[in-house]
Amino acid sequence: MKTTVKLTPRERAIGQAVVNGGTGRSIAAAMQLSVKTVEVHRAHINMKLGTHGIAEMIAALLVGGYATLPKRAR
């Protein structure tokens, strides 16, 4: 994991959506983007954070303060 990383606002939004459990298709529909665009943003996030895969990305987003855990339903 890299320490100082600058994510774009769109990358942060997609990262938060991934942390919230969104799939590429559901994130694309919610943000009115193509699935390919979401995949490219996720690839950029992985590259910038130095991660491989969703689990590592989520951990890095949370540890780095780029995303927060979703509130649990009561």
C-alpha positions, -999 to 999 in steps of 0.1 A, spaced: 0 0 0 13 34 -9 12 61 18 4 95 0 -21 90 -28 -43 116 -45 -76 101 -56 -100 121 -78 -134 129 -64 -149 103 -89 -124 77 -77 -134 84 -41 -171 81 -49 -165 48 -67 -143 36 -39 -170 44 -13 -195 26 -35 -173 -5 -36 -168 -3 2 -206 -2 5 -208 -34 -14 -217 -21 -49 -209 -42 -79 -196 -27 -111 -230 -29 -127 -249 -14 -97 -223 14 -93 -225 22 -131 -263 24 -129 -264 46 -98 -238 70 -112 -251 69 -148 -217 56 -161 -209 26 -183 -197 -5 -165 -164 -1 -184 -159 34 -170 -164 20 -134 -139 -8 -141 -113 17 -153 -118 39 -122 -114 8 -100 -82 -1 -119 -69 34 -113 -77 31 -76 -58 -2 -74 -29 12 -93 -27 44 -71 -31 25 -38 -8 -3 -49 -34 -30 -43 -46 -61 -61 -82 -70 -59 -113 -58 -41 -105 -69 -6 -71 -52 -6 -86 -21 -22 -113 -19 5 -88 -22 33 -66 5 18 -95 28 12 -106 24 48 -71 27 64 -62 56 42 -94 75 51 -107 76 16 -139 58 25 -159 49 56 -177 17 66 -214 18 58 -238 22 88 -255 -11 96 -292 -14 94 -309 -17 128 
